[in-house]
Amino acid sequence: MNERKTTGLPDRIYGDILNRILEGEYKEGDRLPTEHALAERFETSRPTIREALARLRADGIIMTRHGSGTTVARRPDPAVRRFAPLETLSDIRRCYEFRIVTEAGAAEQAALKAEADDLASIQRAWDELERVIETQGIGAKDDFMFHLAVARASRNPFFITVMSFIEEQIVFSMNLSRNLSLVKTVERQRLVQAEHLAVLEAIRRKDGPAAGQAMRAHLENALDRMFGS
């Protein structure tokens, strides 16, 4: 993913409010200032404020209820600032949301159609991720190769094409996710690897629904680990 430069005031307002949430100035459950107050702070119009708030709302970071105003719904992992510009977070969330739908389907098809060489490729990719953990590496490219091996095992060229087409975005988000795991604990890295193994084992059992659910759970968990539950 190419680093997107902040191009307008809504981006800066989005980043400012998100940063205040990450810093703890606005905690989960806290009410944000009114649109009028924010417009005065940023010396802009209320429609501009609404645009920035709409992005935060779409990311699940804030929520608005009639009569209650706008409150903080969740606080993303503060460490995300070390690895990605704040303005890219919306794109990362959307990438994961797309992958959840697409890759769950690919995993289910892989369980039904994978041949011996496909299973061997997925196993090799999983083994490589084991070595990444042992050497305390990042392994974003290796992670991508695991997911690509699952897509290839579906024997459906459309899944493979989609994965290849958005490889840059996927690797960017994987790099962020795996960096976050690296600064946490080895247990968190092991948890991610166990989720990969659940996908592999379901495909090996030729259990389509289980494979799809295992992939969906893995990607949803990755999203939650990054953005908060």
N, CA, C and O of each residue as an XYZ file, in Angstrom:
916
protein
N       0.855     -1.195      0.000
C       0.000      0.000      0.000
C       0.881      1.231      0.000
O       1.741      1.383      0.868
N       0.676      2.103     -0.957
C       1.435      3.335     -0.971
C       0.960      4.239      0.145
O      -0.241      4.349      0.394
N       1.885      4.878      0.810
C       1.518      5.772      1.897
C       0.716      6.929      1.330
O       1.202      7.685      0.489
N      -0.520      7.059      1.799
C      -1.396      8.105      1.302
C      -1.148      9.380      2.084
O      -1.210      9.380      3.313
N      -0.870     10.451      1.390
C      -0.585     11.707      2.061
C      -1.886     12.370      2.473
O      -2.898     12.263      1.781
N      -1.850     13.050      3.597
C      -3.006     13.796      4.033
C      -3.259     14.913      3.031
O      -2.387     15.744      2.779
N      -4.472     14.923      2.456
C      -4.740     15.859      1.369
C      -5.772     16.899      1.734
O      -5.962     17.850      0.976
N      -6.442     16.765      2.851
C      -7.484     17.724      3.157
C      -7.744     17.822      4.637
O      -7.231     17.044      5.442
N      -8.565     18.811      4.972
C      -8.889     19.044      6.371
C      -9.621     17.874      7.019
O      -9.336     17.561      8.175
N     -10.567     17.204      6.321
C     -11.207     16.047      6.958
C     -10.209     14.975      7.407
O     -10.396     14.337      8.443
N      -9.138     14.783      6.608
C      -8.095     13.821      6.988
C      -7.390     14.255      8.262
O      -7.121     13.438      9.143
N      -7.092     15.537      8.354
C      -6.380     16.037      9.537
C      -7.275     15.971     10.783
O      -6.806     15.664     11.880
N      -8.560     16.262     10.598
C      -9.489     16.180     11.729
C      -9.638     14.734     12.181
O      -9.644     14.444     13.377
N      -9.757     13.833     11.213
C      -9.821     12.396     11.516
C      -8.599     11.989     12.339
O      -8.732     11.353     13.384
N      -7.406     12.360     11.862
C      -6.175     11.989     12.548
C      -6.067     12.605     13.929
O      -5.602     11.956     14.866
N      -6.497     13.861     14.063
C      -6.428     14.546     15.354
C      -7.327     13.873     16.385
O      -6.895     13.615     17.508
N      -8.569     13.589     16.013
C      -9.507     12.966     16.958
C      -9.053     11.549     17.289
O      -9.098     11.133     18.446
N      -8.614     10.804     16.262
C      -8.131      9.446     16.508
C      -6.924      9.463     17.435
O      -6.817      8.625     18.331
N      -6.026     10.400     17.230
C      -4.846     10.504     18.078
C      -5.227     10.795     19.529
O      -4.623     10.250     20.454
N      -6.228     11.653     19.727
C      -6.687     11.952     21.084
C      -7.298     10.714     21.741
O      -7.179     10.520     22.951
N      -7.949      9.884     20.935
C      -8.506      8.631     21.469
C      -7.378      7.679     21.841
O      -7.418      7.049     22.897
N      -6.367      7.573     20.972
C      -5.228      6.701     21.254
C      -4.466      7.162     22.490
O      -3.978      6.342     23.267
N      -4.366      8.479     22.669
C      -3.657      9.038     23.819
C      -4.459      8.912     25.107
O      -3.915      9.097     26.196
N      -5.744      8.600     24.993
C      -6.572      8.457     26.192
C      -7.266      9.730     26.617
O      -7.933      9.758     27.651
N      -7.116     10.804     25.820
C      -7.830     12.040     26.149
C      -9.336     11.797     26.070
O     -10.099     12.260     26.918
N      -9.748     11.061     25.034
C     -11.124     10.595     24.924
C     -11.095      9.085     25.161
O     -10.501      8.341     24.381
N     -11.733      8.642     26.234
C     -11.753      7.224     26.572
C     -13.018      6.564     26.039
O     -13.974      7.239     25.660
N     -13.007      5.236     26.016
C     -14.202      4.511     25.568
C     -15.394      4.921     26.417
O     -15.338      4.909     27.647
N     -16.469      5.282     25.738
C     -17.669      5.725     26.427
C     -17.762      7.228     26.587
O     -18.842      7.754     26.856
N     -16.638      7.937     26.426
C     -16.653      9.398     26.547
C     -17.396     10.019     25.376
O     -17.367      9.506     24.257
N     -18.063     11.135     25.656
C     -18.735     11.868     24.601
C     -17.760     12.849     23.963
O     -17.020     13.546     24.658
N     -17.769     12.897     22.636
C     -16.925     13.849     21.922
C     -17.557     15.239     21.981
O     -18.756     15.362     22.234
N     -16.759     16.289     21.749
C     -17.342     17.630     21.647
C     -18.387     17.663     20.535
O     -18.363     16.826     19.633
N     -19.289     18.613     20.599
C     -20.320     18.749     19.578
C     -19.705     19.149     18.240
O     -18.569     19.621     18.182
N     -20.463     18.957     17.174
C     -19.990     19.372     15.853
C     -19.656     20.859     15.851
O     -18.671     21.285     15.248
N     -20.491     21.644     16.537
C     -20.250     23.086     16.594
C     -18.915     23.388     17.281
O     -18.138     24.216     16.805
N     -18.654     22.706     18.410
C     -17.405     22.930     19.141
C     -16.201     22.492     18.316
O     -15.172     23.168     18.307
N     -16.326     21.361     17.622
C     -15.223     20.879     16.785
C     -14.988     21.822     15.606
O     -13.847     22.070     15.217
N     -16.079     22.342     15.044
C     -15.932     23.284     13.926
C     -15.186     24.538     14.368
O     -14.389     25.095     13.614
N     -15.450     24.976     15.592
C     -14.737     26.145     16.106
C     -13.270     25.823     16.356
O     -12.387     26.629     16.060
N     -13.015     24.623     16.910
C     -11.629     24.235     17.198
C     -10.792     24.194     15.926
O      -9.660     24.678     15.902
N     -11.353     23.617     14.875
C     -10.582     23.442     13.634
C     -10.813     24.578     12.643
O     -10.276     24.577     11.536
N     -11.621     25.544     13.064
C     -11.903     26.709     12.216
C     -12.386     26.281     10.835
O     -11.835     26.673      9.807
N     -13.427     25.468     10.850
C     -13.967     24.959      9.596
C     -15.480     24.836      9.719
O     -16.067     25.225     10.729
N     -16.100     24.294      8.684
C     -17.554     24.168      8.660
C     -18.003     22.848      9.282
O     -17.220     21.903      9.387
N     -19.251     22.792      9.686
C     -19.781     21.565     10.267
C     -19.830     20.419      9.249
O     -19.589     19.276      9.635
N     -20.132     20.670      7.965
C     -20.071     19.564      6.994
C     -18.683     18.907      6.922
O     -18.576     17.695      6.732
N     -17.633     19.708      7.074
C     -16.280     19.149      7.066
C     -16.074     18.265      8.295
O     -15.475     17.193      8.205
N     -16.576     18.726      9.443
C     -16.492     17.922     10.660
C     -17.270     16.621     10.483
O     -16.802     15.555     10.883
N     -18.446     16.708      9.890
C     -19.277     15.516      9.692
C     -18.573     14.489      8.812
O     -18.705     13.284      9.029
N     -17.824     14.967      7.818
C     -17.088     14.054      6.934
C     -16.035     13.271      7.713
O     -15.892     12.062      7.532
N     -15.302     13.966      8.578
C     -14.276     13.294      9.391
C     -14.931     12.325     10.374
O     -14.451     11.206     10.554
N     -16.023     12.748     11.009
C     -16.717     11.883     11.968
C     -17.311     10.664     11.276
O     -17.349      9.577     11.852
N     -17.773     10.840     10.048
C     -18.342      9.714      9.306
C     -17.297      8.629      9.086
O     -17.609      7.440      9.151
N     -16.055      9.037      8.825
C     -14.978      8.055      8.645
C     -14.687      7.325      9.949
O     -14.509      6.107      9.951
N     -14.637      8.052     11.047
C     -14.400      7.424     12.349
C     -15.539      6.486     12.699
O     -15.319      5.428     13.289
N     -16.763      6.872     12.335
C     -17.927      6.026     12.613
C     -17.866      4.760     11.764
O     -18.161      3.670     12.253
N     -17.481      4.901     10.487
C     -17.370      3.742      9.596
C     -16.297      2.780     10.076
O     -16.401      1.573      9.858
N     -15.273      3.302     10.726
C     -14.203      2.456     11.260
C     -14.580      1.827     12.590
O     -13.805      1.051     13.149
N     -15.769      2.153     13.107
C     -16.204      1.574     14.366
C     -15.543      2.182     15.582
O     -15.621      1.625     16.676
N     -14.887      3.329     15.403
C     -14.163      3.958     16.506
C     -15.087      4.839     17.342
O     -14.912      4.954     18.555
N     -16.074      5.463     16.687
C     -17.056      6.260     17.418
C     -18.450      5.786     17.035
O     -18.622      5.078     16.043
N     -19.434      6.176     17.818
C     -20.817      5.854     17.494
C     -21.694      7.029     17.896
O     -21.384      7.760     18.836
N     -22.785      7.197     17.176
C     -23.707      8.298     17.442
C     -25.095      7.747     17.706
O     -25.621      6.948     16.931
N     -25.681      8.186     18.811
C     -27.043      7.790     19.142
C     -27.885      9.043     19.333
O     -27.445     10.026     19.928
N     -29.085      8.983     18.822
C     -29.972     10.140     18.924
C     -30.213     10.475     20.389
O     -30.626      9.624     21.176
N     -29.953     11.707     20.735
C     -30.169     12.151     22.101
C     -28.979     11.951     23.013
O     -28.944     12.494     24.117
N     -27.988     11.165     22.560
C     -26.819     10.887     23.398
C     -25.539     11.495     22.851
O     -24.504     11.478     23.517
N     -25.607     12.028     21.644
C     -24.406     12.592     21.038
C     -23.488     11.518     20.490
O     -23.894     10.371     20.302
N     -22.262     11.899     20.239
C     -21.269     10.998     19.668
C     -20.271     10.584     20.746
O     -19.672     11.430     21.410
N     -20.099      9.272     20.912
C     -19.205      8.756     21.943
C     -18.140      7.847     21.341
O     -18.277      7.364     20.217
N     -17.080      7.624     22.108
C     -16.007      6.727     21.679
C     -16.467      5.286     21.877
O     -16.814      4.881     22.987
N     -16.465      4.520     20.792
C     -16.918      3.125     20.859
C     -15.775      2.167     21.169
O     -15.958      1.193     21.900
N     -14.595      2.440     20.616
C     -13.449      1.565     20.850
C     -12.158      2.337     20.656
O     -12.118      3.354     19.963
N     -11.111      1.840     21.278
C      -9.787      2.450     21.177
C      -8.850      1.474     20.478
O      -8.539      0.418     21.029
N      -8.393      1.809     19.274
C      -7.447      0.928     18.585
C      -6.159      0.774     19.387
O      -5.895      1.543     20.312
N      -5.369     -0.216     19.026
C      -4.079     -0.430     19.668
C      -3.204      0.799     19.441
O      -2.918      1.135     18.292
N      -2.769      1.483     20.512
C      -1.948      2.699     20.339
C      -0.675      2.467     19.539
O      -0.139      3.404     18.947
N      -0.179      1.220     19.512
C       1.074      0.939     18.804
C       0.941      1.075     17.295
O       1.950      1.086     16.590
N      -0.297      1.180     16.776
C      -0.443      1.301     15.325
C       0.280      2.542     14.801
O       0.696      2.573     13.643
N       0.428      3.553     15.639
C       1.076      4.784     15.181
C       2.548      4.569     14.870
O       3.148      5.351     14.132
N       3.137      3.510     15.429
C       4.552      3.249     15.179
C       4.785      2.700     13.780
O       5.894      2.789     13.252
N       3.747      2.135     13.180
C       3.948      1.400     11.934
C       3.120      1.899     10.761
O       3.377      1.507      9.623
N       2.125      2.757     11.009
C       1.287      3.217      9.903
C       0.782      4.624     10.171
O       0.467      4.962     11.312
N       0.700      5.449      9.130
C       0.094      6.769      9.299
C      -1.363      6.611      9.711
O      -2.039      5.687      9.261
N      -1.843      7.495     10.553
C      -3.217      7.378     11.032
C      -4.217      7.383      9.890
O      -5.243      6.707      9.963
N      -3.931      8.137      8.836
C      -4.919      8.258      7.773
C      -5.070      6.983      6.954
O      -5.990      6.897      6.140
N      -4.199      5.984      7.137
C      -4.337      4.740      6.385
C      -5.220      3.725      7.097
O      -5.565      2.700      6.510
N      -5.594      3.981      8.343
C      -6.310      2.971      9.119
C      -7.644      2.585      8.497
O      -8.033      1.418      8.539
N      -8.347      3.553      7.921
C      -9.617      3.233      7.270
C      -9.396      2.230      6.141
O     -10.165      1.281      5.987
N      -8.342      2.443      5.352
C      -8.059      1.536      4.239
C      -7.705      0.138      4.749
O      -8.100     -0.863      4.151
N      -6.967      0.075      5.843
C      -6.595     -1.227      6.403
C      -7.832     -1.987      6.849
O      -7.963     -3.179      6.574
N      -8.738     -1.307      7.536
C      -9.974     -1.954      7.975
C     -10.758     -2.473      6.772
O     -11.250     -3.601      6.801
N     -10.881     -1.682      5.734
C     -11.640     -2.111      4.567
C     -10.966     -3.279      3.849
O     -11.639     -4.151      3.300
N      -9.654     -3.287      3.857
C      -8.930     -4.417      3.265
C      -9.253     -5.702      4.016
O      -9.522     -6.734      3.400
N      -9.228     -5.643      5.345
C      -9.558     -6.824      6.139
C     -11.002     -7.249      5.921
O     -11.286     -8.441      5.806
N     -11.909     -6.293      5.863
C     -13.320     -6.634      5.665
C     -13.525     -7.348      4.333
O     -14.307     -8.295      4.249
N     -12.830     -6.901      3.300
C     -12.903     -7.559      1.997
C     -12.305     -8.958      2.066
O     -12.862     -9.909      1.517
N     -11.170     -9.076      2.742
C     -10.499    -10.372      2.839
C     -11.339    -11.388      3.626
O     -11.352    -12.572      3.290
N     -12.024    -10.938      4.651
C     -12.857    -11.854      5.435
C     -13.852    -12.562      4.535
O     -14.012    -13.781      4.606
N     -14.518    -11.796      3.690
C     -15.523    -12.373      2.790
C     -14.867    -13.254      1.736
O     -15.303    -14.381      1.499
N     -13.820    -12.736      1.105
C     -13.196    -13.435     -0.018
C     -12.427    -14.681      0.420
O     -12.611    -15.760     -0.144
N     -11.570    -14.530      1.422
C     -10.697    -15.639      1.787
C     -11.424    -16.753      2.532
O     -11.002    -17.909      2.481
N     -12.506    -16.421      3.218
C     -13.298    -17.484      3.837
C     -13.866    -18.387      2.750
O     -13.884    -19.610      2.895
N     -14.327    -17.781      1.668
C     -14.835    -18.566      0.541
C     -13.746    -19.380     -0.123
O     -13.963    -20.531     -0.500
N     -12.567    -18.780     -0.267
C     -11.452    -19.501     -0.883
C     -11.049    -20.705     -0.044
O     -10.766    -21.774     -0.585
N     -11.022    -20.536      1.279
C     -10.639    -21.639      2.172
C     -11.660    -22.770      2.097
O     -11.303    -23.948      2.109
N     -12.937    -22.395      2.020
C     -13.981    -23.432      1.932
C     -13.835    -24.228      0.636
O     -13.946    -25.454      0.633
N     -13.586    -23.521     -0.459
C     -13.383    -24.209     -1.733
C     -12.109    -25.045     -1.719
O     -12.060    -26.120     -2.317
N     -11.082    -24.551     -1.038
C      -9.819    -25.298     -0.959
C     -10.029    -26.638     -0.261
O      -9.444    -27.649     -0.651
N     -10.864    -26.639      0.767
C     -11.125    -27.889      1.488
C     -11.790    -28.911      0.577
O     -11.602    -30.117      0.742
N     -12.556    -28.431     -0.373
C     -13.283    -29.335     -1.266
C     -12.442    -29.780     -2.463
O     -12.663    -30.860     -3.011
N     -11.478    -28.949     -2.870
C     -10.812    -29.198     -4.146
C      -9.292    -29.346     -4.069
O      -8.654    -29.681     -5.067
N      -8.710    -29.102     -2.899
C      -7.247    -29.172     -2.793
C      -6.722    -30.564     -3.113
O      -7.311    -31.573     -2.726
N      -5.604    -30.596     -3.828
C      -4.932    -31.848     -4.126
C      -3.684    -31.952     -3.251
O      -3.370    -31.038     -2.488
N      -2.990    -33.059     -3.371
C      -1.850    -33.323     -2.485
C      -0.791    -32.228     -2.564
O      -0.238    -31.823     -1.542
N      -0.506    -31.745     -3.780
C       0.526    -30.718     -3.908
C       0.074    -29.388     -3.309
O       0.896    -28.603     -2.836
N      -1.252    -29.137     -3.331
C      -1.774    -27.923     -2.703
C      -1.576    -27.979     -1.189
O      -1.135    -27.010     -0.573
N      -1.907    -29.119     -0.605
C      -1.739    -29.297      0.839
C      -0.266    -29.155      1.227
O       0.062    -28.573      2.261
N       0.609    -29.692      0.387
C       2.049    -29.592      0.663
C       2.503    -28.129      0.624
O       3.344    -27.720      1.424
N       1.950    -27.347     -0.300
C       2.320    -25.928     -0.399
C       1.851    -25.147      0.821
O       2.580    -24.303      1.343
N       0.634    -25.430      1.276
C       0.126    -24.741      2.473
C       0.962    -25.134      3.683
O       1.282    -24.289      4.519
N       1.316    -26.409      3.779
C       2.130    -26.878      4.894
C       3.503    -26.208      4.882
O       4.005    -25.807      5.932
N       4.111    -26.085      3.706
C       5.424    -25.444      3.608
C       5.344    -23.982      4.051
O       6.236    -23.477      4.732
N       4.267    -23.319      3.656
C       4.094    -21.916      4.052
C       3.924    -21.798      5.560
O       4.455    -20.877      6.181
N       3.179    -22.738      6.152
C       2.992    -22.737      7.607
C       4.322    -23.009      8.313
O       4.637    -22.373      9.319
N       5.092    -23.949      7.786
C       6.405    -24.261      8.367
C       7.326    -23.045      8.326
O       8.086    -22.800      9.263
N       7.253    -22.286      7.232
C       8.088    -21.095      7.103
C       7.695    -20.060      8.155
O       8.558    -19.373      8.702
N       6.400    -19.947      8.439
C       5.949    -19.022      9.480
C       6.418    -19.473     10.862
O       6.655    -18.641     11.738
N       6.552    -20.772     11.058
C       7.125    -21.283     12.307
C       8.552    -20.790     12.470
O       8.951    -20.376     13.558
N       9.325    -20.835     11.384
C      10.720    -20.373     11.441
C      10.780    -18.870     11.704
O      11.692    -18.390     12.377
N       9.810    -18.132     11.173
C       9.760    -16.682     11.414
C       9.602    -16.406     12.907
O      10.259    -15.517     13.449
N       8.733    -17.168     13.570
C       8.531    -16.988     15.006
C       9.814    -17.319     15.768
O      10.207    -16.595     16.683
N      10.456    -18.412     15.385
C      11.674    -18.839     16.079
C      12.799    -17.812     15.951
O      13.624    -17.672     16.854
N      12.828    -17.096     14.832
C      13.890    -16.115     14.607
C      13.452    -14.700     14.965
O      14.190    -13.738     14.750
N      12.227    -14.579     15.520
C      11.673    -13.273     15.908
C      11.621    -12.311     14.720
O      11.888    -11.117     14.854
N      11.271    -12.860     13.556
C      11.127    -12.031     12.369
C       9.724    -11.471     12.247
O       8.867    -11.713     13.097
N       9.496    -10.711     11.166
C       8.178    -10.143     10.906
C       7.368    -11.108     10.036
O       6.276    -11.530     10.418
N       7.905    -11.449      8.877
C       7.289    -12.489      8.051
C       6.017    -12.107      7.334
O       5.181    -12.974      7.080
N       5.832    -10.826      6.993
C       4.606    -10.422      6.296
C       4.495    -11.120      4.941
O       3.421    -11.588      4.562
N       5.611    -11.186      4.215
C       5.585    -11.861      2.910
C       5.294    -13.348      3.062
O       4.575    -13.933      2.252
N       5.858    -13.959      4.110
C       5.610    -15.377      4.361
C       4.141    -15.599      4.720
O       3.534    -16.587      4.306
N       3.582    -14.676      5.487
C       2.163    -14.743      5.844
C       1.310    -14.673      4.569
O       0.349    -15.426      4.409
N       1.675    -13.764      3.677
C       0.933    -13.648      2.422
C       1.008    -14.948      1.632
O       0.015    -15.380      1.047
N       2.185    -15.572      1.613
C       2.339    -16.809      0.848
C       1.455    -17.922      1.405
O       0.976    -18.766      0.648
N       1.232    -17.934      2.724
C       0.307    -18.910      3.306
C      -1.101    -18.676      2.762
O      -1.764    -19.610      2.313
N      -1.544    -17.435      2.807
C      -2.895    -17.127      2.341
C      -3.034    -17.333      0.834
O      -4.090    -17.748      0.355
N      -1.973    -17.045      0.093
C      -2.002    -17.275     -1.347
C      -2.056    -18.771     -1.655
O      -2.724    -19.192     -2.600
N      -1.352    -19.566     -0.858
C      -1.379    -21.022     -1.054
C      -2.783    -21.577     -0.837
O      -3.211    -22.493     -1.539
N      -3.496    -21.017      0.137
C      -4.885    -21.429      0.363
C      -5.742    -21.053     -0.843
O      -6.563    -21.849     -1.298
N      -5.549    -19.838     -1.359
C      -6.316    -19.397     -2.532
C      -6.031    -20.296     -3.736
O      -6.941    -20.657     -4.482
N      -4.768    -20.649     -3.911
C      -4.413    -21.525     -5.035
C      -5.044    -22.904     -4.885
O      -5.407    -23.540     -5.874
N      -5.170    -23.358     -3.650
C      -5.753    -24.668     -3.389
C      -7.234    -24.711     -3.724
O      -7.810    -25.790     -3.865
N      -7.858    -23.539     -3.852
C      -9.277    -23.502     -4.229
C      -9.476    -23.940     -5.668
O     -10.588    -24.275     -6.078
N      -8.385    -23.936     -6.438
C      -8.425    -24.290     -7.856
C      -9.350    -23.369     -8.641
O      -9.882    -23.742     -9.686
N      -9.532    -22.154     -8.115
C     -10.365    -21.158     -8.778
C      -9.478    -19.954     -9.090
O      -9.033    -19.269     -8.169
N      -9.216    -19.684    -10.362
C      -8.286    -18.609    -10.713
C      -8.752    -17.229    -10.267
O      -7.928    -16.324    -10.135
N     -10.048    -17.043    -10.030
C     -10.522    -15.732     -9.605
C     -10.032    -15.391     -8.198
O      -9.664    -14.247     -7.929
N     -10.027    -16.377     -7.304
C      -9.498    -16.141     -5.960
C      -8.012    -15.776     -6.032
O      -7.549    -14.867     -5.343
N      -7.283    -16.496     -6.871
C      -5.845    -16.261     -6.997
C      -5.583    -14.871     -7.574
O      -4.697    -14.157     -7.104
N      -6.351    -14.491     -8.590
C      -6.183    -13.184     -9.227
C      -6.450    -12.051     -8.250
O      -5.705    -11.072     -8.205
N      -7.519    -12.187     -7.466
C      -7.859    -11.143     -6.492
C      -6.736    -10.991     -5.472
O      -6.329     -9.871     -5.162
N      -6.233    -12.109     -4.949
C      -5.152    -12.051     -3.971
C      -3.914    -11.387     -4.570
O      -3.277    -10.561     -3.916
N      -3.575    -11.736     -5.781
C      -2.390    -11.164     -6.424
C      -2.575     -9.682     -6.717
O      -1.635     -8.896     -6.607
N      -3.792     -9.308     -7.091
C      -4.067     -7.921     -7.458
C      -3.929     -6.984     -6.255
O      -3.468     -5.852     -6.405
N      -4.322     -7.442     -5.073
C      -4.255     -6.575     -3.886
C      -3.117     -7.004     -2.952
O      -3.152     -6.727     -1.753
N      -2.115     -7.679     -3.510
C      -0.989     -8.154     -2.688
C      -0.338     -7.021     -1.904
O      -0.018     -7.189     -0.727
N      -0.139     -5.875     -2.537
C       0.540     -4.766     -1.864
C      -0.237     -4.326     -0.624
O       0.349     -4.100      0.435
N      -1.563     -4.205     -0.763
C      -2.385     -3.789      0.371
C      -2.404     -4.842      1.466
O      -2.361     -4.516      2.652
N      -2.469     -6.105      1.063
C      -2.506     -7.189      2.051
C      -1.193     -7.242      2.835
O      -1.203     -7.344      4.062
N      -0.073     -7.172      2.131
C       1.226     -7.250      2.796
C       1.415     -6.061      3.735
O       1.977     -6.207      4.820
N       0.942     -4.874      3.314
C       1.033     -3.698      4.186
C       0.290     -3.950      5.488
O       0.830     -3.705      6.567
N      -0.948     -4.438      5.399
C      -1.737     -4.680      6.605
C      -1.160     -5.825      7.427
O      -1.197     -5.788      8.657
N      -0.623     -6.846      6.752
C       0.011     -7.948      7.466
C       1.259     -7.458      8.206
O       1.516     -7.871      9.337
N       2.021     -6.591      7.572
C       3.226     -6.058      8.211
C       2.866     -5.297      9.483
O       3.547     -5.418     10.501
N       1.802     -4.521      9.418
C       1.337     -3.796     10.596
C       0.886     -4.769     11.675
O       1.281     -4.651     12.835
N       0.054     -5.735     11.284
C      -0.470     -6.692     12.249
C       0.646     -7.497     12.909
O       0.634     -7.696     14.124
N       1.612     -7.960     12.110
C       2.681     -8.793     12.654
C       3.669     -7.971     13.478
O       4.253     -8.489     14.430
N       3.866     -6.697     13.129
C       4.678     -5.824     13.974
C       4.027     -5.639     15.334
O       4.705     -5.647     16.361
N       2.708     -5.473     15.337
C       1.990     -5.317     16.601
C       2.137     -6.572     17.457
O       2.330     -6.482     18.669
N       2.045     -7.747     16.821
C       2.218     -8.997     17.561
C       3.626     -9.107     18.123
O       3.823     -9.593     19.237
N       4.615     -8.649     17.338
C       6.008     -8.770     17.762
C       6.283     -7.930     18.997
O       7.079     -8.327     19.848
N       5.633     -6.764     19.109
C       5.884     -5.912     20.272
C       5.002     -6.321     21.454
O       5.104     -5.744     22.537
N       4.143     -7.308     21.245
C       3.330     -7.806     22.355
C       4.062     -8.977     23.008
O       5.038     -8.771     23.729
N       3.599    -10.200     22.761
C       4.205    -11.370     23.386
C       4.359    -12.489     22.376
O       3.723    -12.486     21.322
N       5.215    -13.448     22.710
C       5.360    -14.640     21.873
C       4.039    -15.401     21.845
O       3.696    -16.021     20.838
N       3.293    -15.352     22.960
C       2.011    -16.049     23.021
C       1.067    -15.527     21.943
O       0.318    -16.299     21.344
N       1.101    -14.224     21.697
C       0.230    -13.658     20.663
C       0.644    -14.157     19.288
O      -0.213    -14.443     18.452
N       1.949    -14.267     19.040
C       2.411    -14.810     17.767
C       1.983    -16.267     17.621
O       1.589    -16.705     16.541
N       2.066    -17.003     18.712
C       1.657    -18.405     18.682
C       0.154    -18.538     18.428
O      -0.287    -19.472     17.758
N      -0.615    -17.615     18.957
C      -2.058    -17.626     18.745
C      -2.374    -17.441     17.261
O      -3.226    -18.136     16.710
N      -1.689    -16.509     16.629
C      -1.883    -16.280     15.197
C      -1.522    -17.534     14.411
O      -2.228    -17.913     13.476
N      -0.426    -18.173     14.789
C       0.011    -19.374     14.085
C      -0.968    -20.526     14.304
O      -1.179    -21.339     13.404
N      -1.561    -20.603     15.480
C      -2.571    -21.636     15.754
C      -3.803    -21.422     14.883
O      -4.439    -22.382     14.448
N      -4.134    -20.162     14.633
C      -5.272    -19.863     13.748
C      -4.974    -20.318     12.322
O      -5.849    -20.844     11.634
N      -3.724    -20.112     11.881
C      -3.326    -20.612     10.564
C      -3.439    -22.137     10.518
O      -3.911    -22.706      9.534
N      -3.007    -22.777     11.578
C      -3.038    -24.243     11.622
C      -4.466    -24.766     11.557
O      -4.720    -25.800     10.940
N      -5.398    -24.062     12.188
C      -6.806    -24.481     12.151
C      -7.329    -24.468     10.720
O      -8.113    -25.333     10.329
N      -6.889    -23.481      9.941
C      -7.282    -23.424      8.531
C      -6.697    -24.622      7.788
O      -7.407    -25.321      7.065
N      -5.407    -24.849      7.971
C      -4.727    -25.959      7.291
C      -5.364    -27.292      7.637
O      -5.611    -28.109      6.749
N      -5.632    -27.522      8.904
C      -6.178    -28.814      9.323
C      -7.589    -29.034      8.782
O      -7.944    -30.157      8.424
N      -8.387    -27.985      8.721
C      -9.743    -28.122      8.180
C      -9.690    -28.444      6.690
O     -10.471    -29.257      6.195
N      -8.764    -27.803      5.977
C      -8.610    -28.101      4.550
C      -8.149    -29.538      4.364
O      -8.617    -30.238      3.466
N      -7.231    -29.972      5.215
C      -6.733    -31.349      5.126
C      -7.849    -32.365      5.383
O      -7.859    -33.443      4.789
N      -8.786    -32.018      6.269
C      -9.926    -32.907      6.569
C     -11.013    -32.837      5.501
O     -11.986    -33.590      5.540
N     -10.835    -31.922      4.544
C     -11.836    -31.681      3.498
C     -13.165    -31.208      4.096
O     -14.240    -31.533      3.593
N     -13.066    -30.439      5.172
C     -14.236    -29.883      5.850
C     -14.409    -28.434      5.417
O     -13.841    -27.524      6.021
N     -15.200    -28.226      4.367
C     -15.379    -26.908      3.795
C     -15.894    -25.863      4.774
O     -15.269    -24.813      4.925
N     -17.023    -26.119      5.449
C     -17.549    -25.122      6.390
C     -16.558    -24.772      7.500
O     -16.443    -23.610      7.891
N     -15.841    -25.786      8.009
C     -14.871    -25.534      9.076
C     -13.703    -24.700      8.571
O     -13.207    -23.827      9.283
N     -13.262    -24.965      7.345
C     -12.151    -24.201      6.776
C     -12.552    -22.743      6.573
O     -11.791    -21.830      6.893
N     -13.755    -22.535      6.041
C     -14.236    -21.179      5.846
C     -14.364    -20.436      7.163
O     -13.991    -19.267      7.267
N     -14.896    -21.124      8.174
C     -15.060    -20.487      9.480
C     -13.708    -20.209     10.139
O     -13.536    -19.179     10.791
N     -12.754    -21.118      9.974
C     -11.423    -20.922     10.564
C     -10.735    -19.707      9.939
O     -10.091    -18.926     10.639
N     -10.873    -19.549      8.614
C     -10.264    -18.395      7.959
C     -10.972    -17.111      8.372
O     -10.329    -16.094      8.629
N     -12.293    -17.163      8.435
C     -13.054    -15.984      8.858
C     -12.659    -15.575     10.275
O     -12.434    -14.395     10.544
N     -12.574    -16.553     11.180
C     -12.210    -16.262     12.570
C     -10.813    -15.664     12.648
O     -10.583    -14.719     13.403
N      -9.883    -16.204     11.875
C      -8.496    -15.703     11.885
C      -8.449    -14.232     11.468
O      -7.798    -13.422     12.129
N      -9.128    -13.885     10.385
C      -9.088    -12.509      9.894
C      -9.878    -11.559     10.788
O      -9.473    -10.413     10.987
N     -10.996    -12.025     11.324
C     -11.752    -11.185     12.263
C     -10.942    -10.939     13.528
O     -10.953     -9.836     14.074
N     -10.235    -11.973     13.996
C      -9.379    -11.809     15.173
C      -8.243    -10.836     14.896
O      -7.889    -10.028     15.755
N      -7.669    -10.911     13.695
C      -6.590     -9.987     13.323
C      -7.101     -8.548     13.347
O      -6.413     -7.639     13.812
N      -8.299     -8.360     12.848
C      -8.905     -7.028     12.844
C      -9.155     -6.532     14.259
O      -8.907     -5.370     14.577
N      -9.653     -7.436     15.109
C      -9.907     -7.057     16.498
C      -8.621     -6.774     17.260
O      -8.576     -5.874     18.099
N      -7.567     -7.550     16.965
C      -6.301     -7.312     17.650
C      -5.738     -5.937     17.314
O      -5.048     -5.321     18.126
N      -6.038     -5.467     16.114
C      -5.536     -4.182     15.678
C      -6.412     -3.018     16.150
O      -5.911     -2.014     16.655
N      -7.710     -3.170     15.978
C      -8.630     -2.065     16.221
C      -9.345     -2.152     17.560
O     -10.047     -1.218     17.947
N      -9.177     -3.253     18.268
C      -9.889     -3.401     19.530
C     -11.195     -4.127     19.322
O     -11.784     -4.066     18.242
N     -11.652     -4.818     20.359
C     -12.861     -5.616     20.225
C     -14.073     -4.775     20.554
O     -15.200     -5.268     20.500
